[in-house]
Amino acid sequence: MKFTDGYWLLRDGVTAAHPVEVLDVADRDGALEVHAPTQPIRHRGDLLKGPVVTITAHAPMPDVIGVTVTHFEGEQSRGPEFDLSRTDFTPQLSYDDEHATLTSGELSVRISRGGPWHVDFLAGGRTLTTSGPKGIGIMRDASGGHYLREQLGLGVGTSVYGLGERFGPLVKNGQVVDIWNADGGTATEQAYKNVPFYLTDAGYGVFVDHPGKVSFEVGSETVSRVQFSVEAQELTYYVIHGPSPKEILRRYTALTGRPALPPAWSFGLWLSTSFTTSYDEETVTSFIEGMRERELPLSVFHFDCFWMREFHWCDFQWDPRVFPDPEGMLARLKERGLHVSVWINPYIAQRSPLFAEGKALGHLLRRPDGSVWQWDLWQPGMALVDFTSPAARDWYAAKLEAVLAQGVDCFKTDFGERVPTDVVWADGSDPERMHNYYTYLYNRTVFDVLRKHRGEGEAVVFARSATAGSQKFPVHWGGDCEATYESMAESLRGGLSLGLSGFGYWSHDIGGFEGTPTAALFKRWLAFGMLSSHSRLHGSSSYRVPWLFDEESVDVLRHFTRLKLSLMPYLYEAARTAHTQGTPIMRAMVLEFPDDPGCAHLERQYMLGSDLLVAPVFSDEGDVTYYVPEGTWTHFVTGATVSGPRWVRERHGFDSVPLLVRPGAVIPVGAVADRPDYPHADGVTLRAYGLERGAQVTVPVGDVTFTVVREGDMLRASCSGPAAPWALAAGEREARAAAGTGFLTLELG
């Protein structure tokens, strides 16, 4: 929210009060508490008026410092609150005449005690960011709204990333971002997944601990600062030190939660019925049989909305006119080795029998007068399940358990963004704070059901809406995109932005959701989709089976699906890294190369894991321009090499895409290319790229750890672990350089 009229003036009706000096400092159970009046204290008369701001610095874990700014402490906290982790950690406090300082690991916050108000965040002997004399503010607008605002300085050349899945430019400098979940598609400034966290390439990130609306002005209202504001009496934010972007994400996800590890089968190809298309078991079987006949590996079949009757969403009952034998059908799909997903959402249409049931039990969200909140958008007379009520969560979970008992494996958890604020929640939550947080409760409820009934490590959802912490319930997809190259590019920007916001896995509708792609666009999107974390064929009003486009689409899908499945030993280790460290599988280039200024703004290419560079093709003709960082990189498929740092322009056929291997990497390639869930270490081939003589690389693959050493023109490997593919007594395997230009291979079958 903007409060100023240029640099000197406030907007009409806006008043502001800012801390000007430190009145006193205290140690409050390991936290640094400062009282700061908003006018100079010249005599006792100045002690009779306010405001006085309370600033509390605290540290939940090393290298993370929280700052809480409070005006009136009497405001009742109604929740909800983000679920944050804290370690058994005590920061260091120090005082002198000039400063009060709290230190957490390498990070310190220093508040000036003498002279103008000033707060510095320091690490490694340098200043990361600052809050200057008019940074913190108590702001009131013409309507009487009360806001707390902070402004943190941006150094020259500092780029800002994150803030959720945003479809505009990857670098957020110059943008205005409101953290407010909305069902706005992928072509607007609105977003399904809003996260009040931004990451910089200057050694720090900032998380605003407010689950409701947070307004960010990123180098916009004041071009040398990031401003954020909330309508509240208290504002808490955390500065998170890296210094590298990966370390920032590691600490941020330690605070807000790490992504769960999805099952290996979820990384295979998902095929959907699409949304408004006509389908029954015969149609579904024809699609699956068509995939089998064309040797197209398929892992998951998804039933979209019309598995249920029209105007009954959601009642979790198969439409008996179309699916008279759902249990038998699901069993037949399982016999084909498929997992099954079905579409759900948290809305209950008035015609659904669950509406009357939920109303009678008090499980539906209510208005202040006690009536059920309803409207006609999306489903006639629909209501929302009140997930703040434990009883409502159990009720909803029981409906899902019945579907799981029929043979369904997972759920596409659609919607969750259209959450009203003129309501009363069962637990008394603040409606403004609950608007974004609702999706957290919704997806946690579904994920917990899956974890309970399918087991730890088998739970997976396909979620659209999210907020901070939702990364714990993977996976997430990019929402409603159009069948255009522009929308394909905006989807990629959204995914990379989400990855820089703590989310480990991400997908999108291959070919675009709205409209029907041309055959050329579909084939280009196939390459991008199969080189994403998760891969789903889905559309709105048209099917996405490849033979409906052209026969070449079949070949392209087969090629890239088999390529992805052969890379599962590599990709699943990247997934483990997301789970244990918070580093996403699909990574903006800046995440891997923060010291290369050429990578700061790159948004049409990405790293798939730490060692594969992918540059999707956004044209029918196949022309693509991408940036190669320093070193000699190798095309994974052809073995051709490219040296950087420089820009490269190439032309690719539909069965090709720039997929380059980082110099010095060892890529484990699986022996299986028709399914994702196989013993990844069995028969694995280790492909070493640009390994210098004497170099040693450790390659984890599940429970096995390979150690690869290059000695002259030889690769030598040893392995350890309970599932080692050869007897440890045999010692090691070796191979001569042979199988490709620019790389060495070691087959361990």
WOURZI-V978178 format. One record per pair of residues at least 12 apart in sequence whose C-alpha atoms are under 6 Angstrom apart, sorted by the first residue. I is the first residue (numbers start at 0). J is the second residue. D is the distance in Angstrom with one decimal. If there is no record, write none. Layout:
[[I,J,D] [I,J,D]]
This chain:
[[0,214,5.4] [12,140,5.5] [12,141,4.1] [13,139,5.4] [13,140,4.3] [13,141,5.8] [14,138,5.7] [14,139,5.2] [15,137,5.6] [15,138,4.6] [16,37,5.8] [16,136,5.5] [16,137,5.1] [17,37,5.1] [17,133,5.7] [17,135,5.9] [17,136,4.7] [18,35,5.4] [18,36,5.5] [18,37,4.3] [19,37,5.3] [19,116,5.0] [20,35,5.6] [20,116,5.1] [21,35,4.7] [21,112,5.4] [22,34,5.5] [22,35,5.5] [30,56,5.7] [30,57,4.7] [31,55,5.5] [31,56,5.0] [32,54,5.8] [32,55,4.4] [33,53,5.8] [33,54,5.1] [34,52,5.8] [34,53,4.7] [35,51,5.5] [35,52,5.1] [36,51,4.2] [37,50,5.9] [37,51,5.9] [52,69,5.9] [52,70,5.3] [53,68,5.9] [53,69,5.1] [54,67,5.7] [54,68,4.8] [55,67,5.1] [59,85,4.7] [60,85,6.0] [60,86,5.4] [60,88,5.9] [61,103,4.9] [61,104,4.7] [62,103,5.1] [62,104,4.9] [62,105,5.8] [62,106,5.1] [62,240,5.4] [63,238,5.9] [63,239,4.6] [64,237,5.4] [64,238,5.4] [65,236,5.5] [65,237,4.1] [66,235,5.5] [66,236,5.5] [67,234,5.6] [67,235,4.2] [68,233,5.6] [68,234,5.1] [69,232,5.9] [69,233,4.4] [70,232,5.4] [71,232,5.7] [77,428,5.1] [77,429,5.5] [78,428,5.1] [78,429,6.0] [79,428,5.9] [83,254,5.4] [83,255,5.0] [84,254,5.0] [90,102,5.6] [90,103,5.0] [97,111,5.9] [97,112,5.1] [97,113,5.3] [98,110,5.5] [98,111,4.6] [98,112,5.0] [105,122,5.4] [106,121,5.8] [106,122,4.7] [107,120,5.7] [107,121,5.2] [108,120,4.6] [116,132,5.0] [117,131,4.9] [117,132,5.7] [118,130,5.0] [128,152,5.3] [129,151,5.4] [129,152,5.2] [130,150,6.0] [130,151,5.0] [134,149,5.2] [134,150,4.5] [135,148,5.5] [135,149,4.4] [136,148,5.0] [145,230,5.6] [146,229,5.5] [146,230,4.2] [146,231,5.6] [147,228,5.5] [147,229,5.6] [148,227,5.8] [148,228,4.2] [149,226,5.7] [149,227,5.6] [150,224,5.9] [150,225,5.5] [150,226,4.3] [151,224,5.3] [151,225,5.3] [152,223,5.9] [152,224,4.3] [153,223,5.2] [153,224,5.0] [157,201,6.0] [158,199,5.6] [158,200,5.9] [159,171,5.3] [159,172,5.9] [159,198,5.8] [159,199,4.6] [160,197,5.6] [160,198,5.1] [161,197,4.8] [161,198,6.0] [161,496,4.9] [161,499,5.0] [161,500,4.9] [162,194,4.9] [162,195,5.5] [162,196,5.2] [162,197,5.3] [163,192,5.5] [163,193,4.6] [163,194,4.5] [163,497,4.9] [163,500,5.5] [164,192,5.4] [164,493,4.6] [164,496,5.3] [164,497,4.4] [165,190,6.0] [165,493,4.7] [166,185,6.0] [166,489,5.1] [166,492,5.5] [166,493,4.5] [169,492,5.9] [172,217,5.2] [172,218,5.3] [173,217,5.5] [173,218,4.9] [173,219,4.6] [174,217,5.5] [175,215,5.9] [175,216,4.8] [176,215,5.0] [177,213,5.9] [177,214,4.5] [178,193,5.2] [178,212,5.2] [178,213,5.1] [179,212,5.5] [180,193,5.9] [180,416,5.3] [180,435,5.7] [181,416,5.2] [182,416,5.9] [184,479,4.8] [185,480,5.3] [191,464,4.8] [192,464,5.1] [192,465,4.4] [192,466,5.6] [193,466,5.3] [194,466,5.1] [194,467,5.1] [195,207,5.4] [202,241,5.2] [202,242,4.1] [202,243,5.8] [203,239,5.4] [203,240,4.5] [203,241,5.6] [204,238,5.9] [204,239,5.0] [205,237,5.5] [205,238,4.7] [206,236,5.5] [206,237,5.1] [207,236,4.2] [208,235,5.4] [208,236,5.4] [210,432,5.2] [210,436,6.0] [211,431,5.4] [211,432,3.7] [211,435,5.9] [213,228,5.8] [213,229,5.2] [214,227,5.4] [214,228,5.4] [215,227,4.4] [244,590,5.7] [248,581,5.9] [249,580,5.1] [249,581,5.1] [252,581,5.7] [255,468,5.2] [256,468,5.7] [256,471,6.0] [257,471,5.5] [257,578,5.8] [257,581,5.7] [258,470,5.0] [258,471,4.1] [258,578,5.0] [259,471,5.4] [259,578,5.5] [260,578,5.5] [261,456,6.0] [261,459,5.8] [262,456,5.7] [262,457,5.0] [263,675,6.0] [263,676,5.1] [264,675,5.4] [264,676,5.1] [266,533,5.2] [267,298,5.2] [267,675,5.5] [268,297,5.2] [268,298,5.3] [268,534,5.4] [269,299,4.6] [269,300,5.8] [269,535,4.5] [270,300,5.0] [270,301,6.0] [270,535,5.9] [270,536,5.0] [271,300,5.9] [271,301,4.5] [271,536,6.0] [271,537,5.2] [272,302,5.6] [273,537,5.1] [273,538,4.8] [273,539,5.5] [273,542,5.9] [274,303,5.6] [274,539,4.6] [275,539,6.0] [275,540,5.1] [276,540,5.4] [279,321,5.4] [295,557,5.3] [296,673,5.2] [298,337,5.4] [299,337,5.5] [299,338,4.7] [299,339,5.6] [300,339,5.1] [301,339,5.9] [301,340,4.5] [301,341,5.6] [302,341,4.8] [303,342,4.9] [304,342,5.6] [306,318,5.9] [311,348,5.7] [311,350,5.5] [311,351,4.4] [312,347,5.9] [312,348,5.6] [313,347,5.2] [314,351,5.5] [314,353,6.0] [326,405,5.4] [329,406,5.9] [339,407,5.2] [339,408,5.3] [340,408,5.9] [340,409,4.8] [340,410,5.2] [341,410,5.1] [341,411,6.0] [342,410,5.8] [342,411,4.7] [343,412,5.4] [344,412,5.6] [344,413,5.1] [344,414,5.9] [345,384,5.9] [346,382,5.6] [346,383,4.7] [347,381,5.2] [347,382,5.1] [348,378,5.6] [348,380,5.7] [348,381,3.9] [349,380,4.9] [349,381,5.4] [362,384,6.0] [362,385,5.7] [362,391,4.8] [363,383,5.6] [363,384,4.7] [363,385,5.2] [364,383,5.6] [364,384,6.0] [364,385,4.9] [365,422,5.7] [365,423,5.6] [366,422,4.3] [366,423,5.6] [367,422,5.7] [367,423,5.6] [387,425,6.0] [387,426,5.8] [388,425,5.7] [409,460,5.9] [410,460,5.2] [411,460,5.6] [411,461,4.3] [411,462,5.9] [412,461,5.8] [412,462,4.7] [413,462,5.9] [413,463,5.5] [415,438,5.3] [415,464,5.9] [418,434,5.4] [438,465,5.6] [439,469,5.6] [459,473,5.9] [460,473,5.9] [460,474,5.7] [461,474,5.2] [461,475,5.4] [462,475,4.6] [463,475,5.7] [463,476,5.6] [470,502,4.9] [474,504,5.6] [475,505,5.1] [476,505,5.4] [476,506,4.4] [476,507,5.0] [477,507,4.9] [479,512,5.6] [480,511,5.3] [480,512,5.2] [481,511,4.8] [481,512,5.5] [481,513,4.6] [482,510,5.7] [482,511,4.1] [482,513,6.0] [482,514,5.5] [482,515,6.0] [482,516,4.9] [484,617,5.7] [492,602,5.9] [495,587,5.5] [498,583,5.4] [503,577,5.1] [503,583,3.8] [503,584,5.9] [504,532,5.6] [505,532,5.7] [506,533,5.0] [508,535,5.9] [508,536,6.0] [508,537,5.3] [509,524,5.8] [509,528,5.8] [509,536,5.1] [510,524,5.6] [512,538,4.2] [512,539,5.3] [513,539,5.6] [518,548,5.1] [519,619,5.6] [522,552,5.7] [527,615,5.5] [529,559,5.9] [555,654,5.3] [561,672,4.7] [564,672,4.9] [564,675,5.3] [565,668,5.7] [565,669,4.7] [565,671,5.8] [565,672,4.8] [566,668,5.3] [568,667,5.8] [568,669,5.9] [568,679,5.0] [568,700,5.8] [569,667,5.6] [573,608,5.3] [584,607,5.7] [584,608,4.9] [585,606,5.9] [585,607,4.8] [586,605,5.6] [586,606,5.0] [587,605,5.0] [588,605,5.4] [610,660,5.7] [610,661,5.0] [611,659,5.5] [611,660,4.8] [612,658,5.5] [612,659,5.0] [613,657,5.7] [613,658,4.8] [614,657,5.3] [621,650,5.0] [621,651,4.8] [622,649,5.8] [622,650,4.4] [623,648,5.8] [623,649,5.5] [624,647,5.6] [624,648,4.4] [625,646,5.7] [625,647,5.4] [626,645,5.9] [626,646,4.4] [627,643,5.1] [627,644,5.4] [627,645,5.6] [628,643,5.1] [628,644,4.4] [629,643,4.4] [629,644,4.3] [630,642,5.5] [630,643,5.3] [631,662,5.8] [632,660,5.6] [632,661,5.3] [632,662,5.4] [633,659,5.2] [633,660,5.1] [634,658,5.7] [634,659,4.4] [635,658,5.8] [635,659,5.4] [638,739,5.9] [638,740,5.0] [638,741,6.0] [662,688,5.6] [662,689,5.0] [663,688,5.5] [663,689,4.9] [663,690,4.7] [664,687,5.9] [664,688,5.4] [665,686,5.4] [665,687,4.3] [666,685,5.7] [666,686,5.2] [667,684,5.7] [667,685,4.6] [668,683,5.6] [668,684,5.1] [669,683,4.8] [670,682,5.4] [670,683,5.6] [680,700,5.9] [681,724,5.8] [682,747,5.4] [682,748,3.6] [683,747,5.6] [684,745,5.6] [684,746,4.3] [684,747,5.8] [685,744,5.6] [685,745,5.0] [686,743,5.6] [686,744,4.4] [687,742,5.4] [687,743,5.1] [688,742,4.4] [692,709,5.3] [692,710,5.6] [692,711,5.7] [693,709,5.4] [693,710,5.6] [694,708,5.7] [694,709,5.7] [695,707,5.6] [695,708,4.4] [702,720,5.7] [702,722,5.9] [703,719,5.7] [703,720,4.7] [703,722,5.9] [703,723,5.5] [704,718,5.5] [704,719,5.4] [705,717,5.7] [705,718,4.4] [712,735,6.0] [712,736,5.7] [713,734,5.7] [713,735,4.7] [714,733,5.4] [714,734,5.4] [715,732,5.8] [715,733,4.3] [716,731,5.5] [716,732,5.3] [717,731,4.6]]
